[in-house]
Amino acid sequence: MDIYLLRHVRHAPFCDGRPTRHRNEEGTLEWDEEDGDDLKILGAYSTQHKAEERVVSARSLPGFRDEPDCFLIDHYTLDEDRWTDGFATIPRVDQAGRDG
């Protein structure tokens, strides 16, 4: 069974006035939660079409209408592993040496 996960990115403005970058040169949506960007899940849908219909309706809502092109629909197959190799944690420079 396939699902379509719908998310929206609210990009945080830069304090120094730089323009917010929403997409890269290829047109792919970008975000960085460490910079304050907020990724929200709007729902999981059974078809691409239903997810797209939700995008249309959400674009008229407060917040979403401010960034109408920052929706992301990802396709997933249920019961299929996506991350299979584990991970490593690398301390951030500003946190190195701190006690928990």
Secondary structure as UniProt FT lines:
FT   STRAND          2..10
FT   TURN            15..16
FT   TURN            25..26
FT   HELIX           33..35
FT   STRAND          38..45
FT   HELIX           48..58
FT   TURN            59..60
FT   TURN            62..63
FT   HELIX           64..66
FT   TURN            68..69
FT   STRAND          71..77
FT   TURN            78..79
FT   HELIX           93..95
FT   TURN            96..97
//
